[in-house]
Amino acid sequence: MKILAFILCLWIGILPILAQNTILEKRISVTLNATPMEEAIEKIAETADVHVSYSSDLLAGCAPVTLQAQNQSLLTILNKLFAPYKIAYTVHAGQLILFPKKTMVIKEYTIKGSICNEATEEPISYATLQIKGKSKGVVADHKGFFEFTITEMELTDSLTASCMGYERRSFVAKTLASTPEVTIMLKEKPVAIETVAVTASKLQKKNKNYGNRNWFTAGSIYLDTHGQQIALYIDNDKHVNGYIQKVSYHLSDKGNVEAPFRVRVLSVDPEKQSPDKDLIPEILVAQPPQDTNGWYDVDLSEYRIRIPSDGFFVAMQGVFPNDYSFYAGDSDFIEIGKRQPGKNNDFMPKSIHYGQRISYSDKKGRNTWHYSLSHQWFQMERHNYNVKISAEIGIFKSVAKSQ
């Protein structure tokens, strides 16, 4: 019996290696003639029937590819393709992942510990620790535990611990890195009372909702974890001058409404008209309550985000609950499942996962964007629908007092 258990454990450990070898040993035929590197990789991946993930800047400076391969293994083709460049690859979870080769050894430090409520000493689920002024950070798990790896060059940076409903705390990275295991205590944030400015004129405030508040729900789309994102473009064609007070997501109870997700507000790329830079200055993770079914609001008033003249995007990004290695902008994408025929128009996952379902309406338009395997934003060619996301805008204007 012990021998049988040992063989079973050994076989389970070998399975991932066998899967990786099987993918790289696939034999394909492909012809490339002065093809840009990015197109060449996509064509090879399509021919080999494998998903590929990479950062677009990794391929900057690569020359067009001319290659003819007949019945050769994927391993052989990739080695030929990347031989002149500092590009490495691996296979993980059925995906081909490209990354830069390390040309120098950089010393790394791991900070690990927990983020807790100062008053109760209870762990704070999905709190974040982030390098101040950078997009690099980590999201704690549901028990407040985190592991965050920084480089030697980042030891002098400031780290900010934060969570919705709590006051932020900042630390020098070197201080935390010198402790085997840290406990970061956060104070609950007191309810802020809006200040009233007394001036020579009245300050008139008007709140108005923009985005897709359509009362009709046609179905829902599954938002998986590991960085998958979906965004809605909200225009500013009326040139409104104001601030984003809150953003709202219409969540379906067919998903896991308690699943955490990152709240993102993004500017518009002037060339591609796609989501661009973050307007929220920190990683903000929300976790809706268990009984959520419908609109879920996130207060952004403290950030004082002014509405860009060309509009903005409000996005939802999946966060895996126990993924200690989740970093902003550096997470794997899990593909959206295909729409299945049935009584409703829900997009179904290919398998059961942990994540939200966000509602959409059949309102025509090209305002919904998705995040791709190659870390780029795109719009679906078919199924033009609008995801149900909105933003409440606080519009301020001065009105002269009557004499």
Steps between C-alpha positions, in 0.01 A plus 500: 500500500784739588671417170177576312463837678862588419452416130181708491672806656793462262265485202310812613830688530604391151172600332578877468841420349342259254242764401773758440707255294194398296432860399861576406525173307202584278608480136372773270569653160517874459629745237586860591622758254616835644227468763508735802609311813167547680303364203750215463450391862122518471504293180727235653281484812185468290655222289612315814161561664652653812429829677793741529558774758762775487560870550492692172812702589695172515490488120606860441799511267452149363552473124237351268511120490570285194469134588394178331439196717351172385384248760733638769444505875379819665815489713727507193304784337503716813873449550562618143265793541652636822866410447605859407309655791495498879160331511427188703183290523326242712172308502273544800138388544478422129623846395820599324645790700775725361726702730836681483819307571682620809831652402603592852436364847282733705475429869143463619336529841167347604278686744232282653249543777143605570290815485259530795241728658674700773197502731392135471827341381291311244656448156386732220406306188641622167692797640783618274868583539637712219819686409407866520484663158529167314251242375684216675320360801342193655150411619469314830288186513170453686695454826699821453823312417734620225842436349664780303833472318699817436844560348803649669442824308152528657618480862501879531148536359193568713234230533136591563255262669135577430149360487153646447370640830845527660765770533815450294837432658841548338830327574854499367538173310835425664338508847243234409752290306723474808225329704436124453122543517318830540157592632361823359219659700251731329253733673140510389430822317257734675199618302601824330262797503522705183633850563301802383692783337365848570568728203355802327288269289297186560657166417235292330551125489314259281554125484427322174546139384684422177568168331259210456218512755264313268223339707484199267754219553558268202746271675830492683861435411737298715797694635765245588800565722873561444468846352219458250342840443191651346442873456230742387581826322313801642512802271511867593350645183318766704833622644389458859730653762491290814637210704426128513310441825444128466495217249240222488500144367187292434586159647306182430435255782573221250866575567694511825396846622747480791797465266736797530584712199720797425321828428664692217436837336708549185572779257452466124790412271498789247602273210321169562204645695549210740554505881835654588637628833362456853333807649464345847839556666506164683391139468137498619337161566129463581322202654119519476283351778344156460146624433597725207275464195490801274682829528809512721650845570862595572563845648787682325433851631822515705714468187356815339531357148412773253314388188730501195375705207507195269319270742627207703464125561372324810636145522472191718805274540483152651708420808568143609437473879817310592733620225790650696685575176228723359662819379331792328548481125687168519236229526405216267177534304243222495294491185128579499278197446291473186136594505285189539154457346221493753221694663716800583798677346753434773858446392598172665849412627679205341525350848394598852718782634497754776379841386231760440228517240433851377174579321463649155219638286438469127537874455685552174843658511870431502574605854599168665868401499679182611860425600679247281749219554770720350431768763316730261150644498261391223133502403308188407418480129153360567241529779492878521367559850566750774618374837301656785748736665437862593662797669343770715645841421495792739456813286595827667426848371501841660178699496514870587287606801198717431517848647 
